[in-house]
């Protein structure tokens, strides 16, 4: 059965959801060691979080891209994640969702979070037909993410390298068995209505 085009898939528990980010070691290593983002982490910049492990691998090139060598699994509260989604605006104008372009621009400027739906990726990092959520956090949302929503931070760089090695060796079954167990994230039917393209 085909995946729904717009659906959040993530590792989640009753109280948390796991998202991924990649940083230079000087940010990523202390974050994982301390379980919180260090003072050097810029709370006034937009930060993008991704519930999809493979989309993160696509973005950071399995940790090979400069300043993205440390891959983090950040477990955050579901309450925080859902607050961000509720207060988010799509990162681009959609005439079926927004009254007009000017209204969308005003919403985007005020929103503490923004959403993009980008093609999900397979183990070869090729695009799939269904979409993966990218959630950008700015201002209040970025500060809440770093200082209140974060439950734990784990360095998953070695896991990424192991999976990538299996992919390079052509052992996709072994690679697939190591992938985080992402499943549909439960939200009510109308919850994402303001964020569908």
Backbone bond lengths (Angstrom), bond angles and torsions (degrees), N, CA, C in turn:
res aa  C-N    CA-C-N  psi(-1)  N-CA   C-N-CA  omega(-1)  CA-C   N-CA-C  phi
1 X - - - 1.453 - - 1.531 110.16 -
2 X 1.320 116.93 136.60 1.466 121.43 -177.50 1.528 110.34 -69.25
3 X 1.335 114.76 144.74 1.461 120.28 176.07 1.535 108.98 -70.68
4 X 1.344 118.59 143.79 1.461 119.63 172.25 1.527 109.19 -58.83
5 X 1.327 116.88 143.95 1.465 119.73 -175.72 1.522 112.04 -62.58
6 X 1.338 116.93 -42.60 1.459 120.88 -179.04 1.528 108.99 -118.79
7 X 1.314 115.14 102.57 1.463 120.51 179.90 1.522 107.80 -152.13
8 X 1.320 115.66 134.81 1.463 118.78 175.55 1.524 108.05 -80.58
9 X 1.320 116.53 124.61 1.462 122.47 174.15 1.524 106.95 -119.03
10 X 1.321 116.90 131.31 1.461 120.26 -174.58 1.519 109.98 -159.99
11 X 1.323 115.12 162.19 1.460 121.36 165.30 1.524 105.21 -78.44
12 X 1.334 116.68 125.34 1.465 118.41 179.97 1.520 110.95 -149.99
13 X 1.333 114.14 155.43 1.458 122.34 173.85 1.529 106.70 -117.02
14 X 1.312 116.47 -170.23 1.465 119.82 177.57 1.525 112.01 -64.22
15 X 1.334 117.27 -25.02 1.469 120.01 -173.83 1.521 114.80 -123.37
16 X 1.334 117.58 -12.01 1.472 119.39 -175.63 1.526 111.69 -133.12
17 X 1.334 114.26 163.12 1.457 122.45 172.85 1.533 106.77 -137.03
18 X 1.330 116.86 142.87 1.465 121.03 -178.32 1.523 109.87 -101.43
19 X 1.328 114.68 131.54 1.467 121.73 176.25 1.525 107.98 -124.95
20 X 1.322 115.53 164.45 1.468 120.12 -175.34 1.519 110.85 -122.73
21 X 1.335 114.06 145.81 1.458 122.51 173.29 1.529 107.68 -145.10
22 X 1.324 116.20 159.58 1.463 120.56 176.18 1.525 108.71 -130.34
23 X 1.315 115.34 136.34 1.461 121.73 -174.50 1.523 110.50 -136.86
24 X 1.324 115.01 164.58 1.460 120.88 167.76 1.532 107.53 -63.81
25 X 1.334 117.53 151.36 1.476 120.14 -177.23 1.528 113.79 -55.46
26 X 1.328 118.06 -32.52 1.471 118.85 -176.99 1.537 112.79 -67.32
27 X 1.330 117.06 -18.44 1.466 121.29 173.00 1.539 109.81 -99.69
28 X 1.329 115.70 -49.52 1.461 120.63 -172.39 1.518 114.65 -65.67
29 X 1.324 117.53 -41.60 1.464 119.71 -176.32 1.530 112.53 -67.52
30 X 1.354 119.12 -48.43 1.463 117.37 176.55 1.529 113.07 -64.96
31 X 1.339 117.59 -32.49 1.472 120.45 178.09 1.528 109.96 -61.15
32 X 1.331 116.53 -45.61 1.464 120.27 -179.73 1.529 110.92 -69.29
33 X 1.317 116.58 -38.43 1.468 120.86 -178.86 1.533 111.44 -65.86
34 X 1.323 116.53 -43.63 1.467 122.00 -175.54 1.527 113.14 -90.29
35 X 1.337 116.61 -17.45 1.459 119.41 -177.49 1.518 113.31 76.00
36 X 1.319 115.83 15.99 1.470 120.95 176.53 1.530 107.84 -155.28
37 X 1.321 115.92 159.03 1.462 119.17 -177.94 1.527 110.14 -74.13
38 X 1.347 117.07 137.31 1.468 120.41 -177.38 1.530 111.32 -72.63
39 X 1.318 115.66 169.07 1.469 121.44 -179.66 1.531 111.11 -58.43
40 X 1.332 116.40 -29.33 1.472 120.09 -179.09 1.530 113.14 -69.80
41 X 1.331 116.53 -16.78 1.469 120.51 177.66 1.520 108.22 -69.04
42 X 1.322 116.71 124.94 1.463 120.71 -171.67 1.524 111.57 -83.69
43 X 1.323 114.68 107.19 1.457 120.89 -177.70 1.524 113.22 -76.91
44 X 1.321 117.42 -10.18 1.466 120.08 -179.59 1.535 112.24 -97.65
45 X 1.311 117.32 4.02 1.470 121.13 177.53 1.520 110.07 -104.62
46 X 1.343 115.32 155.66 1.460 118.34 174.56 1.525 108.72 -71.68
47 X 1.333 115.07 136.50 1.462 120.64 176.63 1.524 107.66 -124.15
48 X 1.331 116.29 137.33 1.471 121.54 -178.46 1.514 109.74 -104.63
49 X 1.334 115.52 128.92 1.460 121.12 177.19 1.527 108.78 -114.79
50 X 1.329 115.30 147.73 1.469 120.94 -172.29 1.517 109.59 -135.25
51 X 1.329 118.60 119.21 1.467 120.09 176.74 1.531 113.72 -72.29
52 X 1.330 117.17 -13.40 1.465 121.20 -177.52 1.528 111.09 -94.19
53 X 1.331 116.00 117.82 1.460 120.90 177.06 1.529 110.99 -60.67
54 X 1.331 117.07 -46.62 1.471 118.85 -176.66 1.526 112.16 -69.57
55 X 1.329 118.24 -30.97 1.461 117.69 174.91 1.524 109.68 -66.87
56 X 1.333 116.90 -36.90 1.465 119.50 176.23 1.518 110.67 -63.98
57 X 1.343 117.20 -38.39 1.468 120.16 178.07 1.529 110.63 -63.35
58 X 1.329 115.72 -38.98 1.472 120.42 176.06 1.524 109.84 -61.91
59 X 1.315 116.53 -45.15 1.465 121.02 -175.76 1.521 112.38 -66.63
60 X 1.350 116.21 -39.54 1.470 119.05 -175.07 1.529 113.06 -102.35
61 X 1.343 116.82 3.17 1.467 119.70 179.57 1.518 112.49 61.84
62 X 1.341 115.87 44.31 1.475 122.19 -177.47 1.531 111.14 58.92
63 X 1.334 117.62 28.76 1.459 121.36 178.57 1.511 113.69 85.65
64 X 1.335 117.34 11.76 1.468 120.65 -178.73 1.523 112.92 -91.96
65 X 1.323 118.25 -15.19 1.467 120.02 -178.14 1.527 110.71 -76.59
66 X 1.313 114.26 145.42 1.460 120.22 -178.83 1.530 111.03 -60.72
67 X 1.338 115.25 136.72 1.469 123.19 -179.47 1.530 112.61 68.78
68 X 1.347 117.12 11.32 1.463 121.35 175.63 1.533 110.26 -132.74
69 X 1.322 115.17 31.25 1.468 119.89 -173.27 1.530 113.55 -79.03
70 X 1.333 117.45 -18.79 1.467 121.22 -179.29 1.525 108.78 -110.06
71 X 1.320 115.91 116.12 1.468 121.13 -176.23 1.522 108.83 -100.14
72 X 1.319 114.89 125.99 1.460 121.11 -176.18 1.523 111.68 -112.58
73 X 1.331 115.81 138.02 1.461 122.48 166.50 1.524 105.61 -100.28
74 X 1.319 116.11 115.59 1.467 121.12 -176.04 1.527 108.05 -109.31
75 X 1.314 115.25 114.46 1.459 120.47 178.27 1.527 107.52 -88.82
76 X 1.345 116.15 120.91 1.459 120.34 -178.21 1.527 109.47 -122.86
77 X 1.316 115.59 164.71 1.461 119.04 -179.65 1.524 110.14 -69.96
78 X 1.320 115.33 142.02 1.463 119.28 175.49 1.513 110.67 -62.92
79 X 1.335 117.17 -35.08 1.463 120.16 179.00 1.528 110.60 -60.14
80 X 1.326 117.19 -42.54 1.464 121.20 178.40 1.524 112.08 -66.84
81 X 1.328 115.93 -45.07 1.465 121.55 179.19 1.522 110.48 -58.56
82 X 1.316 116.23 -45.18 1.465 119.70 -178.04 1.527 111.56 -72.19
83 X 1.330 117.31 -32.19 1.474 120.03 173.45 1.528 109.77 -60.20
84 X 1.335 115.93 -45.36 1.470 120.04 -179.81 1.524 110.89 -61.55
85 X 1.342 117.43 -44.03 1.463 120.33 179.29 1.527 111.03 -63.51
86 X 1.315 115.75 -41.79 1.470 120.56 -178.31 1.528 111.47 -63.82
87 X 1.334 116.80 -33.34 1.462 121.87 -176.99 1.526 112.83 -99.98
88 X 1.329 116.70 10.77 1.462 120.93 -176.77 1.526 111.69 -88.29
89 X 1.317 113.37 160.56 1.466 122.07 173.90 1.526 106.81 -127.49
90 X 1.321 116.78 145.16 1.471 118.78 174.47 1.526 109.85 -59.70
91 X 1.314 116.77 142.30 1.467 120.18 -176.31 1.523 112.73 -76.14
92 X 1.319 117.81 -6.46 1.469 120.12 176.33 1.530 109.50 -137.18
93 X 1.300 114.72 158.83 1.467 121.81 -177.30 1.527 111.15 -73.76
94 X 1.328 115.61 133.59 1.473 122.75 175.04 1.527 108.21 -127.43
95 X 1.331 117.01 114.86 1.472 118.99 -173.17 1.532 112.58 -63.26
96 X 1.335 118.02 -24.84 1.468 119.74 179.42 1.534 112.51 -78.54
97 X 1.330 117.00 -19.24 1.463 120.99 -178.52 1.522 113.21 -102.33
98 X 1.320 116.41 -33.68 1.459 120.86 -172.63 1.526 110.23 -109.59
99 X 1.329 116.06 140.12 1.469 121.26 -178.56 1.517 110.99 -55.90
100 X 1.312 117.17 -44.34 1.469 123.04 176.92 1.526 107.92 -163.75
101 X 1.329 115.53 172.02 1.468 120.20 -175.58 1.531 111.95 -62.82
102 X 1.311 117.17 -37.42 1.473 120.74 -179.35 1.533 110.70 -65.49
103 X 1.330 116.84 -41.21 1.469 120.83 178.09 1.521 110.13 -62.58
104 X 1.341 116.51 -44.57 1.465 120.39 178.09 1.523 110.72 -60.01
105 X 1.343 117.67 -43.85 1.474 120.85 -179.61 1.528 111.02 -60.78
106 X 1.326 116.81 -39.92 1.466 120.46 178.27 1.533 110.10 -65.26
107 X 1.341 116.23 -43.67 1.472 120.13 178.71 1.529 110.93 -61.96
108 X 1.327 115.67 -43.98 1.465 120.62 -178.51 1.526 110.76 -62.67
109 X 1.320 115.85 -41.08 1.472 120.33 -178.71 1.530 111.40 -64.89
110 X 1.330 116.53 -37.10 1.469 121.22 -177.23 1.533 112.51 -82.94
111 X 1.320 117.35 -26.54 1.474 120.53 -171.71 1.527 111.45 -69.63
112 X 1.338 117.62 134.69 1.459 120.85 176.50 1.535 112.79 -78.83
113 X 1.336 115.90 -6.60 1.471 119.78 -179.40 1.522 109.13 -144.42
114 X 1.320 115.77 153.73 1.465 120.33 175.45 1.518 110.02 -138.39
115 X 1.317 114.69 154.45 1.468 120.91 -174.69 1.519 110.44 -122.98
116 X 1.318 114.78 137.53 1.468 122.60 167.91 1.527 107.05 -124.49
117 X 1.312 115.35 144.26 1.472 121.01 173.08 1.527 106.76 -112.28
118 X 1.314 117.29 106.98 1.459 121.76 -178.64 1.526 109.94 -109.78
119 X 1.337 117.28 154.27 1.468 118.48 -178.73 1.528 111.92 -55.76
120 X 1.333 115.44 129.73 1.463 120.33 173.86 1.527 108.24 -62.71
121 X 1.313 117.55 161.74 1.468 122.44 -175.40 1.526 110.54 -120.84
122 X 1.344 114.64 151.14 1.461 119.85 173.93 1.529 109.02 -95.16
123 X 1.327 117.28 -173.53 1.461 120.45 -177.21 1.526 113.12 -64.23
124 X 1.336 116.74 -23.21 1.473 120.08 175.45 1.523 110.99 -89.60
125 X 1.347 116.06 5.82 1.464 124.85 -179.60 1.526 112.67 65.30
126 X 1.334 115.19 24.20 1.467 121.02 174.69 1.526 109.01 -85.83
127 X 1.359 117.76 148.02 1.462 119.87 -176.79 1.524 112.72 -69.38
128 X 1.332 114.70 144.02 1.456 122.71 175.11 1.527 109.16 -106.48
129 X 1.322 116.71 171.68 1.471 120.50 -175.75 1.524 112.19 -74.11
130 X 1.352 117.66 -28.65 1.459 118.80 -178.95 1.525 110.39 -92.63
131 X 1.322 115.11 166.38 1.453 121.23 -169.85 1.530 112.37 -105.35
132 X 1.324 113.84 157.95 1.461 122.47 178.98 1.524 108.54 -120.81
133 X 1.312 116.27 137.16 1.458 121.76 -178.67 1.521 111.38 -75.79
134 X 1.330 115.91 132.47 1.467 122.18 166.93 1.525 105.81 -119.11
135 X 1.318 116.52 128.56 1.462 121.33 -175.75 1.521 109.04 -118.48
136 X 1.334 115.82 114.45 1.456 121.70 179.21 1.515 110.29 -93.95
137 X 1.327 116.56 130.03 1.460 121.94 -178.05 1.524 109.40 -115.35
138 X 1.321 116.12 129.98 1.464 121.30 179.51 1.519 109.29 -133.13
139 X 1.332 116.05 161.33 1.455 121.26 173.32 1.513 112.80 52.59
140 X 1.333 115.89 -123.30 1.461 122.05 -177.66 1.534 111.68 -56.45
141 X 1.332 116.62 -42.45 1.465 120.11 -177.22 1.525 111.56 -64.79
142 X 1.339 117.83 -40.83 1.465 120.69 179.40 1.521 110.54 -64.55
143 X 1.317 116.83 -41.35 1.473 120.04 179.40 1.529 111.14 -66.62
144 X 1.336 116.37 -42.76 1.467 119.61 177.95 1.524 111.32 -62.80
145 X 1.329 116.26 -41.34 1.468 121.92 178.39 1.521 110.55 -57.07
146 X 1.330 116.12 -50.30 1.459 120.26 -175.13 1.518 112.78 -72.11
147 X 1.326 116.84 -37.39 1.458 119.79 -167.82 1.527 115.37 -106.97
148 X 1.350 117.68 -17.71 1.464 118.65 -177.14 1.530 113.61 -127.88
149 X 1.321 117.88 -39.82 1.466 119.29 -174.56 1.516 113.33 -79.06
150 X 1.332 117.46 -28.93 1.466 120.44 -173.34 1.524 111.26 -67.89
151 X 1.332 115.04 125.05 1.464 122.48 179.04 1.531 110.16 -98.83
152 X 1.334 117.33 -43.15 1.464 121.62 178.52 1.517 109.35 -155.57
153 X 1.321 115.41 156.63 1.472 122.03 177.06 1.529 107.13 -132.28
154 X 1.329 116.19 125.95 1.464 121.64 -177.72 1.525 109.43 -123.92
155 X 1.322 116.67 133.96 1.460 122.13 174.83 1.537 108.26 -78.75
156 X 1.329 116.60 114.21 1.470 120.70 -178.93 1.536 111.23 -111.64
157 X 1.337 115.84 22.30 1.469 120.32 -179.17 1.522 111.14 -60.11
158 X 1.332 117.52 -43.97 1.472 119.30 -177.52 1.530 110.68 -66.46
159 X 1.324 117.13 -36.43 1.468 120.42 175.58 1.527 110.07 -61.08
160 X 1.322 116.56 -45.30 1.463 120.76 179.62 1.526 110.98 -60.32
161 X 1.316 116.65 -41.90 1.472 120.46 -179.33 1.530 111.12 -66.66
162 X 1.323 116.28 -38.70 1.465 119.95 178.86 1.532 110.70 -65.28
163 X 1.321 116.29 -45.98 1.471 120.03 178.34 1.519 110.03 -61.04
164 X 1.339 116.08 -44.84 1.473 120.05 -179.56 1.525 111.00 -61.31
165 X 1.336 117.22 -39.06 1.471 120.58 178.67 1.522 110.44 -62.19
166 X 1.324 117.72 -42.03 1.469 120.84 177.09 1.530 110.75 -62.51
167 X 1.325 116.85 -41.14 1.476 120.47 178.72 1.527 109.76 -62.60
168 X 1.331 116.57 -46.33 1.472 120.31 179.56 1.528 111.20 -61.04
169 X 1.341 116.50 -34.84 1.472 120.95 179.92 1.524 112.47 -79.98
170 X 1.340 116.60 -4.99 1.460 120.68 179.87 1.519 114.00 82.00
171 X 1.337 116.90 10.26 1.462 120.61 179.92 1.534 109.27 -95.78
172 X 1.333 115.42 75.61 1.461 120.26 -174.88 1.523 112.24 -69.25
173 X 1.326 117.36 -29.27 1.466 119.47 177.88 1.527 110.53 -63.68
174 X 1.330 116.19 -45.35 1.472 120.40 178.91 1.524 110.07 -63.32
175 X 1.332 116.15 -40.94 1.471 120.75 178.71 1.526 110.10 -62.61
176 X 1.317 116.49 -45.90 1.467 121.85 -176.56 1.534 111.38 -62.71
177 X 1.333 115.94 -37.21 1.473 119.84 -178.70 1.523 112.38 -65.06
178 X 1.338 117.16 -23.26 1.464 121.01 -177.86 1.532 113.14 -92.55
179 X 1.330 116.42 -9.50 1.466 118.80 -178.16 1.527 110.53 -64.94
180 X 1.332 117.06 143.71 1.468 119.30 173.86 1.532 110.34 -57.33
181 X 1.318 116.63 144.87 1.471 121.74 -175.24 1.520 112.67 -81.50
182 X 1.316 115.82 74.95 1.470 120.45 179.89 1.524 110.19 -76.67
183 X 1.331 115.40 137.22 1.472 120.93 178.73 1.517 108.32 -140.79
184 X 1.321 117.30 165.04 1.461 119.45 -177.79 1.525 111.43 -54.77
185 X 1.323 114.83 135.18 1.464 120.87 179.25 1.522 108.23 -89.15
186 X 1.329 117.88 127.35 1.466 119.60 -173.02 1.526 113.08 -77.41
187 X 1.321 115.71 116.06 1.461 121.37 171.28 1.523 107.61 -135.10
188 X 1.319 116.53 153.83 1.465 120.40 179.48 1.527 110.02 -66.82
189 X 1.308 116.38 159.69 1.464 122.24 -174.58 1.524 112.88 -52.41
190 X 1.314 117.30 -43.01 1.461 119.31 -174.56 1.511 114.94 -89.32
191 X 1.345 116.85 -3.03 1.460 119.44 -171.09 1.530 113.25 -62.00
192 X 1.324 116.76 -36.86 1.469 121.11 -177.68 1.523 112.85 -99.48
193 X 1.328 117.19 10.12 1.472 120.37 -173.99 1.525 112.05 -56.85
194 X 1.333 117.47 -35.96 1.472 120.49 -178.23 1.535 112.00 -80.38
195 X 1.353 116.65 1.13 1.463 119.82 -176.07 1.526 112.83 -123.57
196 X 1.322 117.74 7.22 1.471 119.01 179.75 1.515 109.19 -90.01
197 X 1.325 115.79 139.65 1.463 120.68 -178.97 1.509 110.91 -80.35
